[in-house]
C-alpha cells in the first residue's frame, strides 16, 4: 500500500519523465532514537517506483559517521540528492533535507530532485547574477513545518 | 541557490523534529531562513518573492562596507 494517491503518482511520474540525469538520494538514518527515520524511508521508497532516474542509498550516521560528516550530516533522518558527472564522479547538490520529507517538505524534495535531475533553474537572470557574486562559504537553513 | 553556486549549502529543516535547532536559531515561526557566513548571520522571516529573497539573503555578505 503506497503513501501516494494514484493521481499523485501519475503527476510525479510525468514530472520525473522530464529528468535528463539520474539522481541518487543519500538517505542518512540511524537504528535507535529516530522516531521518523522509518517514515522518511517509506516516503523515499515511493520515488524509485515512479522512475528509473531515482535511486536510494542508505547510510547509517552511526556506523558510517565519516561519510555522514563529509556531507555535514550529524543527525537523522536526512536526505541529500547527488548525481554523477560525465566522469562518473559523485557530485553533491549541497541541498540537504533534515527530518522526514512529508507534507510540504515532500514538495520541496521533489523540486530539488527535478533540479538535480536536469530541470533548468527557476531563478531569474537577476537572481543568478546576484548569486554568482558569492565567493565565500554560505550556509542557508530554511525552517519549515510539514503543514 | 545552493545548486547555482558551489559556495552555498542549503538545509531544509523540519522544525518539529529538531527542537535543539529551533532553540539555537530562535525559530518562533515558519518559514524562517537563517543565512550564515562564518559567525555572521542574517534572518529572513516569512516567504518573499524570489528576487527579494536572494537580495535579502546575500546583501550583507556580498557588499563591501
N, CA and C atoms of all chains as a GROMACS GRO file, in nm:
protein
  636
    1UNK      N    1   0.084  -0.120   0.000
    1UNK     CA    2   0.000   0.000   0.000
    1UNK      C    3   0.088   0.125   0.000
    2UNK      N    4   0.074   0.206  -0.102
    2UNK     CA    5   0.160   0.324  -0.114
    2UNK      C    6   0.108   0.442  -0.033
    3UNK      N    7   0.196   0.539  -0.008
    3UNK     CA    8   0.157   0.659   0.065
    3UNK      C    9   0.098   0.764  -0.027
    4UNK      N   10   0.122   0.748  -0.156
    4UNK     CA   11   0.074   0.847  -0.254
    4UNK      C   12  -0.051   0.797  -0.324
    5UNK      N   13  -0.143   0.888  -0.349
    5UNK     CA   14  -0.265   0.852  -0.422
    5UNK      C   15  -0.227   0.821  -0.567
    6UNK      N   16  -0.308   0.740  -0.636
    6UNK     CA   17  -0.279   0.710  -0.776
    6UNK      C   18  -0.265   0.837  -0.860
    7UNK      N   19  -0.346   0.940  -0.830
    7UNK     CA   20  -0.338   1.065  -0.905
    7UNK      C   21  -0.203   1.134  -0.883
    8UNK      N   22  -0.158   1.136  -0.757
    8UNK     CA   23  -0.028   1.197  -0.727
    8UNK      C   24   0.086   1.119  -0.791
    9UNK      N   25   0.072   0.985  -0.788
    9UNK     CA   26   0.175   0.901  -0.852
    9UNK      C   27   0.188   0.935  -1.000
   10UNK      N   28   0.073   0.954  -1.063
   10UNK     CA   29   0.072   0.983  -1.206
   10UNK      C   30   0.137   1.118  -1.234
   11UNK      N   31   0.105   1.217  -1.150
   11UNK     CA   32   0.164   1.351  -1.166
   11UNK      C   33   0.315   1.346  -1.152
   12UNK      N   34   0.358   1.271  -1.051
   12UNK     CA   35   0.503   1.262  -1.027
   12UNK      C   36   0.572   1.188  -1.140
   13UNK      N   37   0.508   1.081  -1.188
   13UNK     CA   38   0.565   1.002  -1.297
   13UNK      C   39   0.589   1.092  -1.419
   14UNK      N   40   0.490   1.176  -1.444
   14UNK     CA   41   0.500   1.268  -1.558
   14UNK      C   42   0.613   1.369  -1.536
   15UNK      N   43   0.618   1.425  -1.415
   15UNK     CA   44   0.724   1.522  -1.384
   15UNK      C   45   0.862   1.457  -1.396
   16UNK      N   46   0.877   1.339  -1.339
   16UNK     CA   47   1.007   1.272  -1.340
   16UNK      C   48   1.049   1.230  -1.480
   17UNK      N   49   0.952   1.215  -1.571
   17UNK     CA   50   0.986   1.173  -1.707
   17UNK      C   51   1.067   1.281  -1.779
   18UNK      N   52   1.066   1.403  -1.723
   18UNK     CA   53   1.144   1.513  -1.783
   18UNK      C   54   1.288   1.514  -1.733
   19UNK      N   55   1.319   1.427  -1.638
   19UNK     CA   56   1.456   1.426  -1.586
   19UNK      C   57   1.552   1.373  -1.692
   20UNK      N   58   1.665   1.443  -1.707
   20UNK     CA   59   1.762   1.402  -1.806
   20UNK      C   60   1.883   1.334  -1.742
   21UNK      N   61   1.887   1.335  -1.610
   21UNK     CA   62   2.003   1.283  -1.538
   21UNK      C   63   1.955   1.203  -1.418
   22UNK      N   64   2.024   1.095  -1.390
   22UNK     CA   65   1.988   1.012  -1.275
   22UNK      C   66   2.029   1.080  -1.145
   23UNK      N   67   1.945   1.068  -1.044
   23UNK     CA   68   1.970   1.129  -0.913
   23UNK      C   69   1.970   1.020  -0.807
   24UNK      N   70   2.071   1.025  -0.719
   24UNK     CA   71   2.070   0.933  -0.606
   24UNK      C   72   2.038   1.011  -0.482
   25UNK      N   73   1.947   0.959  -0.402
   25UNK     CA   74   1.914   1.023  -0.276
   25UNK      C   75   1.989   0.950  -0.165
   26UNK      N   76   2.087   1.021  -0.106
   26UNK     CA   77   2.157   0.963   0.007
   26UNK      C   78   2.066   0.981   0.127
   27UNK      N   79   2.026   0.869   0.185
   27UNK     CA   80   1.936   0.873   0.299
   27UNK      C   81   2.014   0.839   0.425
   28UNK      N   82   2.029   0.939   0.511
   28UNK     CA   83   2.104   0.922   0.636
   28UNK      C   84   2.007   0.881   0.745
   29UNK      N   85   2.037   0.770   0.808
   29UNK     CA   86   1.943   0.715   0.905
   29UNK      C   87   2.018   0.661   1.026
   30UNK      N   88   1.945   0.626   1.130
   30UNK     CA   89   2.004   0.553   1.242
   30UNK      C   90   1.899   0.461   1.298
   31UNK      N   91   1.946   0.354   1.364
   31UNK     CA   92   1.855   0.249   1.408
   31UNK      C   93   1.782   0.287   1.536
   32UNK      N   94   1.856   0.352   1.627
   32UNK     CA   95   1.795   0.385   1.757
   32UNK      C   96   1.768   0.534   1.767
   33UNK      N   97   1.674   0.570   1.854
   33UNK     CA   98   1.645   0.711   1.879
   33UNK      C   99   1.616   0.791   1.754
   34UNK      N  100   1.539   0.735   1.666
   34UNK     CA  101   1.500   0.811   1.548
   34UNK      C  102   1.354   0.781   1.517
   35UNK      N  103   1.268   0.868   1.568
   35UNK     CA  104   1.124   0.844   1.555
   35UNK      C  105   1.075   0.847   1.412
   36UNK      N  106   1.138   0.929   1.329
   36UNK     CA  107   1.083   0.950   1.195
   36UNK      C  108   1.166   0.886   1.083
   37UNK      N  109   1.271   0.811   1.120
   37UNK     CA  110   1.356   0.750   1.016
   37UNK      C  111   1.277   0.651   0.930
   38UNK      N  112   1.192   0.573   0.995
   38UNK     CA  113   1.115   0.474   0.919
   38UNK      C  114   1.017   0.543   0.824
   39UNK      N  115   0.948   0.646   0.875
   39UNK     CA  116   0.856   0.724   0.790
   39UNK      C  117   0.931   0.783   0.672
   40UNK      N  118   1.048   0.840   0.700
   40UNK     CA  119   1.126   0.903   0.593
   40UNK      C  120   1.162   0.799   0.486
   41UNK      N  121   1.205   0.681   0.531
   41UNK     CA  122   1.243   0.576   0.436
   41UNK      C  123   1.123   0.534   0.351
   42UNK      N  124   1.007   0.524   0.418
   42UNK     CA  125   0.885   0.483   0.345
   42UNK      C  126   0.847   0.586   0.238
   43UNK      N  127   0.863   0.713   0.272
   43UNK     CA  128   0.832   0.819   0.174
   43UNK      C  129   0.929   0.809   0.056
   44UNK      N  130   1.058   0.797   0.088
   44UNK     CA  131   1.158   0.790  -0.019
   44UNK      C  132   1.138   0.669  -0.108
   45UNK      N  133   1.097   0.558  -0.047
   45UNK     CA  134   1.079   0.433  -0.123
   45UNK      C  135   0.974   0.446  -0.233
   46UNK      N  136   0.885   0.545  -0.220
   46UNK     CA  137   0.783   0.566  -0.322
   46UNK      C  138   0.845   0.612  -0.454
   47UNK      N  139   0.956   0.686  -0.445
   47UNK     CA  140   1.007   0.754  -0.563
   47UNK      C  141   1.068   0.664  -0.670
   48UNK      N  142   1.154   0.567  -0.632
   48UNK     CA  143   1.211   0.480  -0.738
   48UNK      C  144   1.105   0.396  -0.809
   49UNK      N  145   0.986   0.385  -0.750
   49UNK     CA  146   0.879   0.309  -0.815
   49UNK      C  147   0.822   0.387  -0.934
   50UNK      N  148   0.847   0.517  -0.935
   50UNK     CA  149   0.787   0.604  -1.036
   50UNK      C  150   0.881   0.638  -1.150
   51UNK      N  151   1.009   0.615  -1.132
   51UNK     CA  152   1.106   0.647  -1.236
   51UNK      C  153   1.234   0.566  -1.215
   52UNK      N  154   1.302   0.532  -1.323
   52UNK     CA  155   1.431   0.465  -1.307
   52UNK      C  156   1.544   0.567  -1.291
   53UNK      N  157   1.509   0.696  -1.283
   53UNK     CA  158   1.610   0.802  -1.268
   53UNK      C  159   1.641   0.831  -1.120
   54UNK      N  160   1.568   0.768  -1.029
   54UNK     CA  161   1.591   0.794  -0.887
   54UNK      C  162   1.626   0.664  -0.814
   55UNK      N  163   1.734   0.670  -0.737
   55UNK     CA  164   1.773   0.555  -0.655
   55UNK      C  165   1.799   0.604  -0.512
   56UNK      N  166   1.783   0.515  -0.417
   56UNK     CA  167   1.805   0.550  -0.276
   56UNK      C  168   1.930   0.476  -0.226
   57UNK      N  169   2.011   0.548  -0.153
   57UNK     CA  170   2.133   0.490  -0.099
   57UNK      C  171   2.133   0.516   0.052
   58UNK      N  172   2.115   0.412   0.131
   58UNK     CA  173   2.101   0.432   0.275
   58UNK      C  174   2.236   0.435   0.346
   59UNK      N  175   2.253   0.534   0.431
   59UNK     CA  176   2.378   0.550   0.506
   59UNK      C  177   2.345   0.565   0.653
   60UNK      N  178   2.403   0.479   0.735
   60UNK     CA  179   2.380   0.486   0.879
   60UNK      C  180   2.475   0.589   0.941
   61UNK      N  181   2.420   0.692   1.003
   61UNK     CA  182   2.504   0.802   1.054
   61UNK      C  183   2.592   0.759   1.171
   62UNK      N  184   2.557   0.646   1.235
   62UNK     CA  185   2.638   0.598   1.347
   62UNK      C  186   2.751   0.509   1.294
   63UNK      N  187   2.713   0.413   1.209
   63UNK     CA  188   2.811   0.318   1.155
   63UNK      C  189   2.903   0.383   1.052
   64UNK      N  190   2.845   0.470   0.972
   64UNK     CA  191   2.921   0.534   0.864
   64UNK      C  192   2.934   0.683   0.892
   65UNK      N  193   2.978   0.716   1.013
   65UNK     CA  194   2.984   0.856   1.058
   65UNK      C  195   3.075   0.941   0.969
   66UNK      N  196   3.182   0.881   0.917
   66UNK     CA  197   3.275   0.957   0.834
   66UNK      C  198   3.207   1.007   0.707
   67UNK      N  199   3.131   0.917   0.646
   67UNK     CA  200   3.063   0.955   0.522
   67UNK      C  201   2.959   1.063   0.550
   68UNK      N  202   2.887   1.047   0.663
   68UNK     CA  203   2.788   1.147   0.702
   68UNK      C  204   2.855   1.282   0.723
   69UNK      N  205   2.969   1.279   0.789
   69UNK     CA  206   3.043   1.401   0.819
   69UNK      C  207   3.085   1.474   0.692
   70UNK      N  208   3.123   1.395   0.590
   70UNK     CA  209   3.164   1.456   0.463
   70UNK      C  210   3.052   1.540   0.402
   71UNK      N  211   2.930   1.503   0.435
   71UNK     CA  212   2.816   1.578   0.382
   71UNK      C  213   2.762   1.676   0.486
   72UNK      N  214   2.831   1.689   0.597
   72UNK     CA  215   2.787   1.780   0.702
   72UNK      C  216   2.661   1.734   0.772
   73UNK      N  217   2.639   1.604   0.772
   73UNK     CA  218   2.519   1.550   0.834
   73UNK      C  219   2.554   1.489   0.969
   74UNK      N  220   2.491   1.537   1.076
   74UNK     CA  221   2.519   1.482   1.209
   74UNK      C  222   2.392   1.434   1.276
   75UNK      N  223   2.283   1.421   1.198
   75UNK     CA  224   2.158   1.376   1.258
   75UNK      C  225   2.074   1.305   1.153
   76UNK      N  226   1.973   1.235   1.201
   76UNK     CA  227   1.887   1.159   1.111
   76UNK      C  228   1.741   1.185   1.147
   77UNK      N  229   1.648   1.170   1.053
   77UNK     CA  230   1.676   1.138   0.913
   77UNK      C  231   1.721   1.262   0.836
   78UNK      N  232   1.802   1.238   0.732
   78UNK     CA  233   1.844   1.346   0.643
   78UNK      C  234   1.855   1.289   0.501
   79UNK      N  235   1.830   1.375   0.404
   79UNK     CA  236   1.835   1.333   0.264
   79UNK      C  237   1.920   1.432   0.184
   80UNK      N  238   2.013   1.379   0.107
   80UNK     CA  239   2.098   1.463   0.022
   80UNK      C  240   2.095   1.410  -0.121
   81UNK      N  241   2.042   1.487  -0.216
   81UNK     CA  242   2.046   1.443  -0.356
   81UNK      C  243   2.187   1.459  -0.413
   82UNK      N  244   2.235   1.356  -0.483
   82UNK     CA  245   2.365   1.363  -0.551
   82UNK      C  246   2.348   1.311  -0.694
   83UNK      N  247   2.445   1.341  -0.779
   83UNK     CA  248   2.442   1.286  -0.915
   83UNK      C  249   2.583   1.252  -0.957
   84UNK      N  250   2.598   1.187  -1.071
   84UNK     CA  251   2.731   1.156  -1.121
   84UNK      C  252   2.760   1.240  -1.245
   85UNK      N  253   2.879   1.299  -1.250
   85UNK     CA  254   2.917   1.376  -1.369
   85UNK      C  255   2.961   1.280  -1.480
   86UNK      N  256   3.001   1.335  -1.594
   86UNK     CA  257   3.035   1.250  -1.711
   86UNK      C  258   3.150   1.155  -1.680
   87UNK      N  259   3.237   1.195  -1.585
   87UNK     CA  260   3.349   1.109  -1.549
   87UNK      C  261   3.309   1.003  -1.446
   88UNK      N  262   3.185   1.009  -1.404
   88UNK     CA  263   3.139   0.910  -1.307
   88UNK      C  264   3.163   0.948  -1.162
   89UNK      N  265   3.213   1.072  -1.139
   89UNK     CA  266   3.239   1.115  -1.003
   89UNK      C  267   3.112   1.166  -0.938
   90UNK      N  268   3.092   1.129  -0.811
   90UNK     CA  269   2.974   1.172  -0.738
   90UNK      C  270   2.977   1.322  -0.711
   91UNK      N  271   2.871   1.390  -0.744
   91UNK     CA  272   2.862   1.535  -0.723
   91UNK      C  273   2.754   1.566  -0.621
   92UNK      N  274   2.791   1.647  -0.522
   92UNK     CA  275   2.699   1.684  -0.414
   92UNK      C  276   2.614   1.803  -0.459
   93UNK      N  277   2.484   1.793  -0.442
   93UNK     CA  278   2.396   1.906  -0.479
   93UNK      C  279   2.407   2.020  -0.377
   94UNK      N  280   2.462   1.989  -0.261
   94UNK     CA  281   2.469   2.082  -0.148
   94UNK      C  282   2.329   2.123  -0.101
   95UNK      N  283   2.234   2.038  -0.128
   95UNK     CA  284   2.098   2.057  -0.077
   95UNK      C  285   2.074   1.946   0.025
   96UNK      N  286   2.032   1.983   0.145
   96UNK     CA  287   2.008   1.884   0.250
   96UNK      C  288   1.869   1.901   0.309
   97UNK      N  289   1.804   1.789   0.330
   97UNK     CA  290   1.675   1.789   0.398
   97UNK      C  291   1.693   1.721   0.532
   98UNK      N  292   1.665   1.796   0.639
   98UNK     CA  293   1.673   1.737   0.773
   98UNK      C  294   1.532   1.711   0.823
   99UNK      N  295   1.507   1.585   0.860
   99UNK     CA  296   1.372   1.547   0.903
   99UNK      C  297   1.302   1.472   0.792
  100UNK      N  298   1.193   1.405   0.829
  100UNK     CA  299   1.118   1.328   0.730
  100UNK      C  300   1.058   1.422   0.626
  101UNK      N  301   1.077   1.392   0.496
  101UNK     CA  302   1.024   1.481   0.392
  101UNK      C  303   0.876   1.455   0.366
  102UNK      N  304   0.794   1.488   0.466
  102UNK     CA  305   0.649   1.470   0.449
  102UNK      C  306   0.583   1.606   0.432
  103UNK      N  307   0.460   1.606   0.390
  103UNK     CA  308   0.385   1.730   0.372
  103UNK      C  309   0.454   1.823   0.274
  104UNK      N  310   0.467   1.949   0.314
  104UNK     CA  311   0.524   2.048   0.224
  104UNK      C  312   0.669   2.017   0.189
  105UNK      N  313   0.740   1.956   0.283
  105UNK     CA  314   0.879   1.921   0.258
  105UNK      C  315   0.892   1.820   0.144
  106UNK      N  316   0.789   1.738   0.126
  106UNK     CA  317   0.792   1.642   0.016
  106UNK      C  318   0.791   1.714  -0.119
  107UNK      N  319   0.710   1.820  -0.126
  107UNK     CA  320   0.704   1.900  -0.248
  107UNK      C  321   0.842   1.961  -0.275
  108UNK      N  322   0.904   2.013  -0.170
  108UNK     CA  323   1.037   2.073  -0.184
  108UNK      C  324   1.139   1.968  -0.230
  109UNK      N  325   1.127   1.847  -0.174
  109UNK     CA  326   1.220   1.741  -0.212
  109UNK      C  327   1.204   1.706  -0.361
  110UNK      N  328   1.081   1.695  -0.404
  110UNK     CA  329   1.056   1.664  -0.546
  110UNK      C  330   1.116   1.773  -0.635
  111UNK      N  331   1.098   1.899  -0.594
  111UNK     CA  332   1.156   2.010  -0.670
  111UNK      C  333   1.308   1.999  -0.677
  112UNK      N  334   1.368   1.965  -0.563
  112UNK     CA  335   1.514   1.953  -0.557
  112UNK      C  336   1.562   1.839  -0.647
  113UNK      N  337   1.489   1.727  -0.646
  113UNK     CA  338   1.525   1.612  -0.728
  113UNK      C  339   1.518   1.649  -0.877
  114UNK      N  340   1.412   1.723  -0.913
  114UNK     CA  341   1.397   1.766  -1.052
  114UNK      C  342   1.512   1.856  -1.095
  115UNK      N  343   1.549   1.947  -1.005
  115UNK     CA  344   1.658   2.041  -1.034
  115UNK      C  345   1.790   1.966  -1.055
  116UNK      N  346   1.820   1.877  -0.962
  116UNK     CA  347   1.943   1.798  -0.973
  116UNK      C  348   1.935   1.706  -1.096
  117UNK      N  349   1.813   1.664  -1.128
  117UNK     CA  350   1.791   1.574  -1.241
  117UNK      C  351   1.789   1.643  -1.377
  118UNK      N  352   1.823   1.773  -1.380
  118UNK     CA  353   1.840   1.838  -1.508
  118UNK      C  354   1.740   1.946  -1.544
  119UNK      N  355   1.639   1.967  -1.459
  119UNK     CA  356   1.545   2.073  -1.489
  119UNK      C  357   1.614   2.209  -1.477
  120UNK      N  358   1.587   2.303  -1.567
  120UNK     CA  359   1.650   2.435  -1.556
  120UNK      C  360   1.613   2.503  -1.425
  121UNK      N  361   1.702   2.587  -1.374
  121UNK     CA  362   1.676   2.661  -1.251
  121UNK      C  363   1.556   2.752  -1.269
  122UNK      N  364   1.480   2.771  -1.161
  122UNK     CA  365   1.367   2.863  -1.168
  122UNK      C  366   1.411   3.004  -1.129
  123UNK      N  367   1.539   3.021  -1.097
  123UNK     CA  368   1.587   3.154  -1.057
  123UNK      C  369   1.595   3.245  -1.178
  124UNK      N  370   1.563   3.371  -1.157
  124UNK     CA  371   1.568   3.469  -1.266
  124UNK      C  372   1.714   3.500  -1.300
  125UNK      N  373   1.735   3.562  -1.415
  125UNK     CA  374   1.870   3.602  -1.456
  125UNK      C  375   1.930   3.696  -1.352
  126UNK      N  376   1.847   3.784  -1.298
  126UNK     CA  377   1.896   3.879  -1.197
  126UNK      C  378   1.940   3.805  -1.070
  127UNK      N  379   1.862   3.705  -1.028
  127UNK     CA  380   1.898   3.628  -0.909
  127UNK      C  381   2.028   3.550  -0.932
  128UNK      N  382   2.039   3.490  -1.050
  128UNK     CA  383   2.159   3.411  -1.081
  128UNK      C  384   2.284   3.501  -1.084
  129UNK      N  385   2.266   3.623  -1.137
  129UNK     CA  386   2.379   3.716  -1.140
  129UNK      C  387   2.421   3.753  -0.999
  130UNK      N  388   2.323   3.773  -0.912
  130UNK     CA  389   2.348   3.806  -0.771
  130UNK      C  390   2.422   3.691  -0.704
  131UNK      N  391   2.378   3.570  -0.733
  131UNK     CA  392   2.438   3.451  -0.673
  131UNK      C  393   2.582   3.430  -0.719
  132UNK      N  394   2.609   3.469  -0.843
  132UNK     CA  395   2.743   3.448  -0.898
  132UNK      C  396   2.847   3.527  -0.821
  133UNK      N  397   2.803   3.633  -0.750
  133UNK     CA  398   2.896   3.718  -0.676
  133UNK      C  399   2.937   3.657  -0.542
  134UNK      N  400   2.872   3.549  -0.502
  134UNK     CA  401   2.905   3.486  -0.373
  134UNK      C  402   3.036   3.409  -0.386
  135UNK      N  403   3.135   3.446  -0.304
  135UNK     CA  404   3.265   3.382  -0.320
  135UNK      C  405   3.319   3.327  -0.188
  136UNK      N  406   3.234   3.319  -0.086
  136UNK     CA  407   3.275   3.253   0.038
  136UNK      C  408   3.165   3.159   0.084
  137UNK      N  409   3.200   3.064   0.171
  137UNK     CA  410   3.100   2.963   0.210
  137UNK      C  411   2.979   3.024   0.281
  138UNK      N  412   2.862   2.998   0.227
  138UNK     CA  413   2.737   3.047   0.284
  138UNK      C  414   2.651   2.926   0.321
  139UNK      N  415   2.596   2.928   0.440
  139UNK     CA  416   2.503   2.823   0.482
  139UNK      C  417   2.364   2.883   0.496
  140UNK      N  418   2.267   2.820   0.432
  140UNK     CA  419   2.130   2.869   0.443
  140UNK      C  420   2.046   2.760   0.507
  141UNK      N  421   1.976   2.794   0.612
  141UNK     CA  422   1.887   2.697   0.676
  141UNK      C  423   1.745   2.750   0.670
  142UNK      N  424   1.659   2.674   0.608
  142UNK     CA  425   1.518   2.713   0.600
  142UNK      C  426   1.439   2.624   0.695
  143UNK      N  427   1.380   2.684   0.796
  143UNK     CA  428   1.299   2.608   0.890
  143UNK      C  429   1.155   2.606   0.842
  144UNK      N  430   1.097   2.488   0.838
  144UNK     CA  431   0.959   2.475   0.794
  144UNK      C  432   0.891   2.366   0.875
  145UNK      N  433   0.761   2.359   0.862
  145UNK     CA  434   0.684   2.250   0.926
  145UNK      C  435   0.607   2.177   0.816
  146UNK      N  436   0.565   2.053   0.842
  146UNK     CA  437   0.503   1.973   0.735
  146UNK      C  438   0.373   2.031   0.682
  147UNK      N  439   0.302   2.111   0.762
  147UNK     CA  440   0.172   2.161   0.714
  147UNK      C  441   0.175   2.311   0.696
  148UNK      N  442   1.942   2.781  -0.493
  148UNK     CA  443   2.055   2.872  -0.477
  148UNK      C  444   2.184   2.793  -0.455
  149UNK      N  445   2.176   2.688  -0.373
  149UNK     CA  446   2.294   2.605  -0.350
  149UNK      C  447   2.338   2.538  -0.479
  150UNK      N  448   2.241   2.501  -0.560
  150UNK     CA  449   2.273   2.431  -0.684
  150UNK      C  450   2.335   2.526  -0.786
  151UNK      N  451   2.309   2.656  -0.768
  151UNK     CA  452   2.360   2.755  -0.863
  151UNK      C  453   2.500   2.804  -0.827
  152UNK      N  454   2.540   2.789  -0.703
  152UNK     CA  455   2.672   2.839  -0.662
  152UNK      C  456   2.738   2.740  -0.565
  153UNK      N  457   2.856   2.690  -0.600
  153UNK     CA  458   2.921   2.587  -0.518
  153UNK      C  459   2.962   2.634  -0.378
  154UNK      N  460   2.956   2.766  -0.353
  154UNK     CA  461   2.990   2.814  -0.219
  154UNK      C  462   2.871   2.803  -0.122
  155UNK      N  463   2.755   2.774  -0.176
  155UNK     CA  464   2.634   2.775  -0.094
  155UNK      C  465   2.586   2.634  -0.061
  156UNK      N  466   2.554   2.613   0.066
  156UNK     CA  467   2.492   2.487   0.109
  156UNK      C  468   2.358   2.521   0.172
  157UNK      N  469   2.254   2.450   0.130
  157UNK     CA  470   2.120   2.480   0.179
  157UNK      C  471   2.061   2.364   0.258
  158UNK      N  472   2.005   2.395   0.372
  158UNK     CA  473   1.938   2.295   0.455
  158UNK      C  474   1.790   2.328   0.465
  159UNK      N  475   1.705   2.229   0.440
  159UNK     CA  476   1.562   2.244   0.469
  159UNK      C  477   1.541   2.166   0.598
  160UNK      N  478   1.506   2.236   0.703
  160UNK     CA  479   1.496   2.173   0.835
  160UNK      C  480   1.350   2.159   0.877
  161UNK      N  481   1.314   2.037   0.910
  161UNK     CA  482   1.179   2.012   0.959
  161UNK      C  483   1.178   2.052   1.106
  162UNK      N  484   1.117   2.167   1.133
  162UNK     CA  485   1.130   2.230   1.264
  162UNK      C  486   1.079   2.144   1.380
  163UNK      N  487   0.968   2.073   1.360
  163UNK     CA  488   0.910   1.999   1.473
  163UNK      C  489   0.999   1.882   1.518
  164UNK      N  490   1.086   1.835   1.428
  164UNK     CA  491   1.169   1.720   1.463
  164UNK      C  492   1.299   1.756   1.535
  165UNK      N  493   1.338   1.881   1.524
  165UNK     CA  494   1.469   1.918   1.580
  165UNK      C  495   1.459   2.040   1.671
  166UNK      N  496   1.400   2.019   1.792
  166UNK     CA  497   1.382   2.132   1.884
  166UNK      C  498   1.514   2.198   1.923
  167UNK      N  499   1.625   2.122   1.918
  167UNK     CA  500   1.753   2.184   1.956
  167UNK      C  501   1.791   2.292   1.854
  168UNK      N  502   1.767   2.265   1.726
  168UNK     CA  503   1.798   2.365   1.623
  168UNK      C  504   1.701   2.483   1.632
  169UNK      N  505   1.576   2.453   1.663
  169UNK     CA  506   1.475   2.557   1.676
  169UNK      C  507   1.514   2.653   1.789
  170UNK      N  508   1.565   2.596   1.899
  170UNK     CA  509   1.609   2.680   2.010
  170UNK      C  510   1.733   2.759   1.973
  171UNK      N  511   1.829   2.689   1.911
  171UNK     CA  512   1.957   2.754   1.880
  171UNK      C  513   1.937   2.874   1.787
  172UNK      N  514   1.844   2.859   1.692
  172UNK     CA  515   1.825   2.967   1.596
  172UNK      C  516   1.700   3.050   1.625
  173UNK      N  517   1.644   3.028   1.745
  173UNK     CA  518   1.530   3.106   1.793
  173UNK      C  519   1.419   3.115   1.689
  174UNK      N  520   1.377   2.998   1.644
  174UNK     CA  521   1.271   2.992   1.544
  174UNK      C  522   1.136   3.002   1.616
  175UNK      N  523   1.066   3.111   1.593
  175UNK     CA  524   0.936   3.129   1.658
  175UNK      C  525   0.822   3.117   1.557
  176UNK      N  526   0.856   3.116   1.429
  176UNK     CA  527   0.756   3.099   1.325
  176UNK      C  528   0.821   3.044   1.200
  177UNK      N  529   0.740   2.986   1.113
  177UNK     CA  530   0.795   2.932   0.989
  177UNK      C  531   0.722   2.995   0.870
  178UNK      N  532   0.780   3.003   0.750
  178UNK     CA  533   0.921   2.968   0.731
  178UNK      C  534   1.015   3.074   0.788
  179UNK      N  535   1.126   3.027   0.839
  179UNK     CA  536   1.232   3.119   0.882
  179UNK      C  537   1.361   3.070   0.819
  180UNK      N  538   1.435   3.162   0.761
  180UNK     CA  539   1.561   3.128   0.696
  180UNK      C  540   1.676   3.195   0.770
  181UNK      N  541   1.778   3.118   0.800
  181UNK     CA  542   1.898   3.173   0.862
  181UNK      C  543   2.012   3.157   0.762
  182UNK      N  544   2.067   3.270   0.719
  182UNK     CA  545   2.177   3.268   0.624
  182UNK      C  546   2.303   3.305   0.700
  183UNK      N  547   2.404   3.219   0.695
  183UNK     CA  548   2.523   3.243   0.776
  183UNK      C  549   2.650   3.235   0.695
  184UNK      N  550   2.740   3.329   0.724
  184UNK     CA  551   2.876   3.325   0.672
  184UNK      C  552   2.966   3.341   0.791
  185UNK      N  553   3.044   3.237   0.822
  185UNK     CA  554   3.125   3.242   0.943
  185UNK      C  555   3.036   3.266   1.063
  186UNK      N  556   3.068   3.368   1.143
  186UNK     CA  557   2.988   3.396   1.262
  186UNK      C  558   2.878   3.498   1.238
  187UNK      N  559   2.873   3.550   1.117
  187UNK     CA  560   2.769   3.648   1.086
  187UNK      C  561   2.646   3.577   1.031
  188UNK      N  562   2.530   3.627   1.068
  188UNK     CA  563   2.407   3.566   1.018
  188UNK      C  564   2.300   3.671   0.992
  189UNK      N  565   2.216   3.642   0.896
  189UNK     CA  566   2.102   3.727   0.871
  189UNK      C  567   1.978   3.637   0.870
  190UNK      N  568   1.868   3.690   0.920
  190UNK     CA  569   1.747   3.610   0.929
  190UNK      C  570   1.639   3.667   0.837
  191UNK      N  571   1.567   3.577   0.774
  191UNK     CA  572   1.455   3.619   0.691
  191UNK      C  573   1.330   3.548   0.741
  192UNK      N  574   1.234   3.628   0.783
  192UNK     CA  575   1.109   3.570   0.834
  192UNK      C  576   1.003   3.571   0.726
  193UNK      N  577   0.934   3.459   0.713
  193UNK     CA  578   0.826   3.450   0.615
  193UNK      C  579   0.880   3.424   0.476
  194UNK      N  580   0.788   3.417   0.381
  194UNK     CA  581   0.825   3.391   0.242
  194UNK      C  582   0.830   3.523   0.167
  195UNK      N  583   0.925   3.534   0.076
  195UNK     CA  584   0.941   3.655  -0.003
  195UNK      C  585   0.942   3.618  -0.150
  196UNK      N  586   0.910   3.716  -0.239
  196UNK     CA  587   0.930   3.689  -0.382
  196UNK      C  588   1.078   3.657  -0.406
  197UNK      N  589   1.102   3.572  -0.507
  197UNK     CA  590   1.237   3.520  -0.529
  197UNK      C  591   1.350   3.624  -0.526
  198UNK      N  592   1.337   3.730  -0.606
  198UNK     CA  593   1.448   3.825  -0.615
  198UNK      C  594   1.470   3.901  -0.485
  199UNK      N  595   1.361   3.930  -0.414
  199UNK     CA  596   1.371   3.997  -0.285
  199UNK      C  597   1.440   3.906  -0.185
  200UNK      N  598   1.410   3.777  -0.192
  200UNK     CA  599   1.471   3.680  -0.102
  200UNK      C  600   1.622   3.672  -0.127
  201UNK      N  601   1.660   3.659  -0.253
  201UNK     CA  602   1.802   3.650  -0.289
  201UNK      C  603   1.874   3.776  -0.241
  202UNK      N  604   1.812   3.890  -0.265
  202UNK     CA  605   1.870   4.018  -0.225
  202UNK      C  606   1.893   4.024  -0.073
  203UNK      N  607   1.788   3.991   0.003
  203UNK     CA  608   1.800   3.998   0.149
  203UNK      C  609   1.899   3.898   0.204
  204UNK      N  610   1.902   3.781   0.141
  204UNK     CA  611   1.989   3.675   0.191
  204UNK      C  612   2.136   3.708   0.167
  205UNK      N  613   2.166   3.770   0.055
  205UNK     CA  614   2.306   3.784   0.016
  205UNK      C  615   2.366   3.922   0.035
  206UNK      N  616   2.284   4.026   0.042
  206UNK     CA  617   2.338   4.162   0.050
  206UNK      C  618   2.440   4.180   0.163
  207UNK      N  619   2.413   4.130   0.284
  207UNK     CA  620   2.509   4.153   0.392
  207UNK      C  621   2.645   4.088   0.365
  208UNK      N  622   2.648   3.990   0.274
  208UNK     CA  623   2.772   3.914   0.258
  208UNK      C  624   2.843   3.943   0.126
  209UNK      N  625   2.781   4.021   0.040
  209UNK     CA  626   2.845   4.046  -0.090
  209UNK      C  627   2.873   4.193  -0.115
  210UNK      N  628   2.834   4.278  -0.019
  210UNK     CA  629   2.859   4.422  -0.036
  210UNK      C  630   2.974   4.462   0.055
  211UNK      N  631   3.072   4.528  -0.001
  211UNK     CA  632   3.184   4.576   0.081
  211UNK      C  633   3.140   4.694   0.166
  212UNK      N  634   3.179   4.691   0.293
  212UNK     CA  635   3.141   4.804   0.378
  212UNK      C  636   3.256   4.900   0.393
   0.00000   0.00000   0.00000
